[in-house]
Amino acid sequence: MRVMTTPAFAGEEVRTDPATVRPYLLGGLAALSVGAAAIHFAVVFEHFADYTLYGVFFLVISWAQLIWPAVLLWRPSRLWLWLGIVGNAIVIAVYVASRTVGLPFGPDLHNAESVGALDVVSCVLEFGLIVGCAALLWRPSIADRPVARRGAFASAAALIAVPVAVIAVTSAVMTPGWAGPEGPAGMASGSSSGGSSSGMSSQSSSSTANSGMGDMGTTDGQPDMRMYGTAAPPTAAQVVAAAQLIKATDASLKRFENVQAAFAAGYTYVLKTNGEEHLLYNGDDPSYQGLNPQHPSSLVYAINVPNHAPILLGAMYIMGGQQNGPQVGGGLTRWHSHLVTCVNGQQTVAGFGVQLRGGCNPATWQDTYTGQMLHVWVVPYPGGVFSDDLSSAATNAAVNAVLAEQR
């Protein structure tokens, strides 16, 4: 049998048989990298929308994971394998940090994000690549093991088996129901219809649902939060209208700086989450529904402030029934709603675990959405006056800003 000498990795010469496992191994590693790159490319623009640095990071790693396999197949080397290990290890480390303790920069400062199938699959592909590269570095002769000769069809099938599997899994996990908070359902609310019986009409689902908070996640294949209305830049008139809404809300809320005044005015339905207390109007006056600065539907207070009375942060306007909220400020004033599920016989707001009044039967319950809501913050708040961020990090930042102004 004829034997020839050929480089397995640049700078090394090993004896190989004409038919070895080398193309299968390198092809498999290349497929893993391309699969991870495809996932990261799919979410680049959403991360640019969240925070420019996030978008830059995803763009860089996407191209790196696309270029790396091309060089690997052209001229594999020990240095290139090490770069594959180090680069993908950094990506996984950043991901683990973002899902456990939160990143030390950006809008999600020290706020852990939700885990989704899309990002988990990406990490699995990257981890597989790291293991494969480490194995080749540890024992380069693995690539030179002979393989049994097969027919042309069998050889082609064996060569493309791993790439096909990676493509299939990557494509499947990008579907809205599986991807999680990093995918279409988490980043672009409204892509799944769901069987809501109230709080969400087919009209609003098709015409006004757009992207929502990427970190809210999904429950039962539905986004925990939906966003409504256009995200287009506001016109000059809409900017003026938004400013007028802020001014009117600020003036109206001055009478409720003392939380006891809110209770006396009928805000007696209390919901607590992430250091905030939401007081909802609990009377029969319909003027408290919709966008009415004189009668806000809900007041939001920060309550976990040591040695300090509750701090009024802003108002929340809530539309009645299936009505769409008026976008007086255009893209500045997008409305949102929250998914309500049935947990242990209690209606519960998904993503927050907040229990609402009224029981439910898990056997017959259909997940639904609340009426559309709009926040107007009257204190410095992360994300702006109309931010829908209700994370503990956002609350703490707002409280710190208020306390700094009081010093």
C-alpha positions in Angstrom: 0.0 0.0 0.0 1.3 3.4 -0.9 2.1 5.7 2.0 2.8 9.5 1.7 3.9 12.2 4.0 1.5 15.3 4.4 1.2 18.1 6.9 -1.6 17.5 9.4 -1.0 20.9 11.0 1.2 23.7 9.6 4.8 23.2 10.8 4.4 19.4 11.4 4.7 16.5 9.1 3.1 13.2 9.9 2.6 10.0 7.9 -1.0 9.5 6.8 -2.9 7.1 4.7 -4.7 8.5 1.7 -8.1 8.0 3.5 -8.0 9.4 7.0 -10.4 10.9 9.5 -8.8 14.3 9.1 -11.4 15.9 6.7 -14.2 14.6 8.8 -12.8 16.1 12.0 -11.9 19.5 10.4 -15.2 19.6 8.6 -17.0 18.9 11.8 -15.2 21.7 13.7 -15.8 24.1 10.8 -19.5 23.3 10.9 -19.7 23.9 14.7 -18.1 27.4 14.2 -20.4 28.3 11.3 -23.4 27.2 13.3 -22.5 29.5 16.2 -21.7 32.3 13.8 -25.2 32.0 12.2 -26.9 32.3 15.6 -24.9 35.4 16.5 -25.4 37.0 13.1 -29.2 36.5 13.6 -29.3 38.6 16.7 -26.7 41.3 15.8 -29.2 44.0 15.0 -31.3 43.4 18.1 -28.3 43.8 20.3 -27.3 47.0 18.4 -30.7 48.3 19.3 -30.2 47.4 23.0 -26.7 48.8 23.3 -24.1 49.7 20.7 -21.3 47.8 22.5 -23.4 44.7 22.6 -24.0 44.9 18.9 -20.3 45.5 18.2 -19.3 42.4 20.3 -21.8 40.2 18.5 -20.7 41.5 15.1 -17.0 40.8 15.9 -17.6 37.3 17.2 -19.9 36.5 14.3 -17.3 37.3 11.7 -14.5 35.7 13.8 -16.5 32.4 14.0 -17.1 32.6 10.2 -13.5 33.3 9.2 -12.0 30.8 11.6 -13.3 27.6 9.9 -12.3 28.9 6.5 -8.7 29.3 7.7 -8.9 25.9 9.5 -9.8 24.1 6.3 -7.3 26.0 4.2 -4.3 25.7 6.5 -4.8 24.2 10.0 -2.2 24.9 12.6 -1.7 24.5 16.3 -1.9 28.3 16.7 -5.2 28.4 14.9 -6.6 25.6 17.1 -5.5 27.6 20.2 -7.2 30.7 18.9 -10.4 28.7 18.4 -10.2 27.5 22.0 -9.4 30.9 23.6 -11.9 32.8 21.5 -14.9 30.5 22.1 -14.0 30.2 25.8 -14.2 34.0 26.1 -17.6 34.0 24.4 -18.9 31.3 26.7 -17.5 33.1 29.8 -19.3 36.3 28.8 -22.5 34.3 28.3 -22.3 32.6 31.7 -21.6 35.9 33.4 -24.6 37.5 31.7 -26.9 34.7 32.9 -25.6 34.5 36.5 -24.3 37.7 37.9 -25.0 40.1 35.0 -22.5 42.1 32.9 -20.6 44.9 34.6 -21.6 47.4 31.8 -24.5 48.3 29.6 -28.2 48.7 30.2 -28.4 45.3 32.0 -25.8 46.3 34.6 -25.4 43.5 37.1 -28.8 42.2 36.1 -28.9 38.5 35.1 -30.7 37.8 31.8 -33.0 34.8 31.1 -31.7 31.6 29.5 -33.1 30.7 26.1 -32.7 27.7 23.7 -31.0 29.8 21.1 -28.1 30.9 23.3 -27.8 27.5 24.9 -27.4 25.8 21.5 -24.8 28.4 20.6 -22.8 27.6 23.7 -23.1 23.8 23.0 -21.6 24.3 19.5 -18.8 26.5 21.0 -18.1 24.0 23.7 -18.0 21.1 21.2 -15.5 23.1 19.1 -13.3 23.7 22.2 -13.3 20.0 23.0 -12.5 19.1 19.4 -9.6 21.6 19.2 -8.2 20.4 22.5 -8.3 16.8 21.4 -6.3 17.6 18.2 -3.8 19.6 20.2 -3.4 16.9 22.8 -3.1 14.1 20.2 -2.5 15.3 16.6 -2.3 11.7 15.4 -6.1 11.5 15.8 -6.4 13.2 12.5 -4.3 10.6 10.8 -6.3 7.6 11.7 -7.4 5.7 8.6 -11.0 5.2 7.7 -12.5 2.4 5.8 -13.0 3.1 2.2 -16.6 3.5 1.1 -18.4 4.3 -2.0 -18.7 7.9 -3.2 -22.2 8.3 -1.8 -21.4 6.8 1.6 -18.2 9.0 1.8 -20.1 12.1 0.9 -22.8 11.3 3.5 -20.3 10.7 6.2 -18.5 14.0 5.4 -21.6 16.1 5.5 -23.3 14.4 8.5 -22.1 16.8 11.1 -22.7 20.0 9.1 -26.2 18.8 8.3 -26.9 18.1 11.9 -25.6 21.5 12.9 -27.7 23.2 10.3 -30.8 21.3 11.3 -30.4 22.1 15.0 -29.5 25.7 14.4 -32.5 26.3 12.0 -34.9 24.6 14.4 -33.9 26.6 17.4 -34.3 29.8 15.6 -38.1 29.3 15.4 -40.0 31.7 17.7 -41.3 29.1 20.1 -37.9 27.6 20.8 -35.4 30.4 20.6 -36.2 32.1 23.9 -35.3 35.7 24.9 -32.4 35.9 22.4 -34.6 34.9 19.4 -37.6 36.2 17.5 -40.1 35.6 20.2 -38.1 37.4 22.8 -36.7 40.2 20.6 -39.8 40.8 18.4 -43.0 40.3 20.3 -46.1 39.4 18.3 -44.5 36.7 16.1 -46.5 34.0 18.0 -50.2 34.4 18.2 -51.1 32.3 21.3 -54.6 31.5 22.4 -55.4 34.6 24.5 -59.0 35.0 25.5 -58.7 38.6 26.6 -56.3 41.5 26.7 -55.0 40.9 23.2 -57.0 41.2 20.0 -56.1 39.8 16.7 -56.0 43.4 15.4 -53.4 44.6 17.8 -51.4 41.4 17.3 -51.1 41.9 13.6 -50.8 45.7 13.4 -49.1 47.0 16.4 -47.0 44.3 18.0 -43.3 44.9 17.5 -40.1 44.3 19.4 -40.1 44.1 23.2 -37.6 43.8 26.0 -35.0 41.2 25.0 -34.4 40.1 28.5 -38.0 39.2 29.4 -38.0 35.7 28.0 -40.9 33.5 27.0 -43.4 31.2 28.7 -45.1 28.3 27.0 -43.8 29.6 23.7 -45.2 33.1 24.1 -43.3 36.3 24.9 -43.6 37.4 28.6 -44.1 40.9 27.3 -45.5 42.3 24.1 -44.7 45.8 22.6 -47.2 47.8 20.5 -47.1 50.6 18.0 -44.5 52.0 15.6 -40.9 52.3 16.6 -40.2 54.9 13.9 -38.5 58.2 15.0 -41.2 60.6 16.2 -42.1 63.7 14.3 -41.6 67.2 15.7 -45.3 67.3 16.7 -45.0 64.0 18.5 -42.0 65.1 20.4 -44.0 68.1 21.6 -47.0 65.9 22.5 -44.7 63.6 24.5 -43.2 66.5 26.4 -46.7 67.7 27.3 -47.6 64.3 28.6 -44.5 64.2 30.8 -45.2 67.7 32.1 -48.9 66.9 32.8 -48.0 63.6 34.5 -45.3 65.3 36.7 -47.7 68.0 37.8 -50.5 65.5 38.6 -48.2 63.2 40.6 -47.0 65.8 43.0 -50.1 65.2 45.2 -49.1 61.6 45.6 -45.5 62.0 46.8 -46.8 60.7 50.2 -48.0 57.2 49.6 -50.8 57.7 52.2 -52.3 60.2 49.8 -52.4 57.6 47.1 -54.3 55.1 49.4 -56.7 57.8 50.3 -57.4 58.6 46.7 -58.4 54.9 46.0 -55.1 53.4 44.9 -55.5 50.3 47.1 -54.7 47.4 44.8 -51.0 46.6 45.6 -48.6 44.7 43.5 -44.9 44.3 44.5 -41.9 43.4 42.3 -38.2 44.1 42.2 -38.2 46.7 45.0 -41.2 48.5 43.5 -44.8 48.8 44.7 -47.4 49.3 42.1 -50.6 50.9 43.5 -53.6 50.5 41.1 -56.8 52.5 41.3 -59.3 50.2 42.8 -62.6 52.1 42.2 -65.3 52.3 39.7 -64.4 55.6 38.0 -63.7 54.8 34.3 -61.6 58.0 34.0 -58.7 56.1 35.6 -58.4 53.9 32.5 -56.5 55.1 29.4 -54.1 58.0 29.0 -55.5 60.5 31.5 -52.8 62.4 33.4 -55.3 63.8 35.9 -56.3 60.2 36.9 -53.3 57.8 36.3 -54.3 54.1 36.4 -51.4 53.2 38.6 -48.6 54.8 40.7 -45.2 53.3 41.1 -43.1 53.6 44.3 -39.7 52.4 45.3 -40.2 50.7 48.7 -36.9 48.9 49.4 -35.1 52.1 50.5 -33.5 51.8 53.9 -34.6 54.4 56.4 -36.6 56.2 53.8 -40.3 56.5 53.0 -41.5 55.0 49.7 -40.2 57.1 46.8 -42.7 58.0 44.0 -41.1 57.1 40.7 -43.8 57.6 38.2 -47.2 56.7 36.8 -48.5 53.8 34.7 -51.4 54.3 32.3 -53.5 51.2 31.5 -55.9 50.8 28.7 -59.2 49.1 29.2 -60.1 45.7 27.6 -58.5 45.2 24.2 -58.0 48.9 23.4 -54.8 50.1 21.8 -52.9 52.8 23.7 -52.6 56.1 21.8 -49.1 56.8 20.6 -49.1 60.5 21.2 -45.3 60.6 21.1 -44.9 58.2 18.2 -42.0 55.9 18.7 -41.3 57.5 22.0 -44.5 56.2 23.6 -44.8 52.5 22.8 -47.2 50.6 24.9 -46.7 47.1 26.3 -48.6 44.3 28.0 -47.6 41.3 30.2 -48.4 37.6 29.8 -50.6 36.2 32.6 -50.3 32.5 33.3 -51.9 30.1 35.8 -49.4 28.9 38.5 -50.6 26.8 41.4 -54.2 27.9 40.9 -53.2 31.6 41.0 -53.1 34.1 38.1 -49.4 35.1 37.8 -47.6 37.7 35.7 -44.9 35.8 33.7 -41.4 36.9 34.2 -42.1 38.6 37.5 -43.9 35.9 39.5 -46.4 38.6 40.7 -49.7 37.0 41.7 -52.9 38.8 40.7 -56.3 38.6 42.3 -58.6 35.8 41.3 -57.9 32.1 41.1 -57.6 29.9 38.0 -57.9 26.3 36.9 -54.7 25.1 35.3 -56.7 22.5 33.4 -58.8 25.0 31.5 -56.7 28.2 31.8 -55.6 29.9 28.6 -52.6 32.3 28.9 -53.7 35.9 28.3 -52.3 39.4 28.2 -53.0 42.3 30.4 -54.3 45.6 29.0 -51.8 47.7 27.2 -49.6 49.9 29.6 -47.4 52.9 29.3 -44.9 54.1 32.0 -44.1 57.8 32.5 -41.3 58.2 35.0 -41.0 61.5 36.8 -37.5 60.8 38.2 -34.3 60.1 36.3 -34.8 56.5 35.1 -32.6 54.2 33.0 -33.8 53.9 29.5 -35.7 57.2 29.6 -39.0 58.7 30.7 -41.1 56.0 28.9 -38.8 53.0 29.7 -40.6 49.7 30.2 -37.7 48.3 32.2 -38.9 47.1 35.6 -35.7 45.3 36.7 -34.3 45.8 40.2 -31.2 47.4 38.6 -33.4 50.1 37.0 -35.3 50.7 40.2 -32.0 51.0 42.2 -30.5 53.3 39.7 -33.6 55.6 39.8 -33.6 55.6 43.6 -29.9 56.5 43.7 -30.5 59.4 41.4 -33.3 60.7 43.6 -31.3 60.3 46.7 -28.3 62.1 45.1 -30.6 65.1 44.2 -31.8 65.3 47.8 -28.3 65.6 49.2 
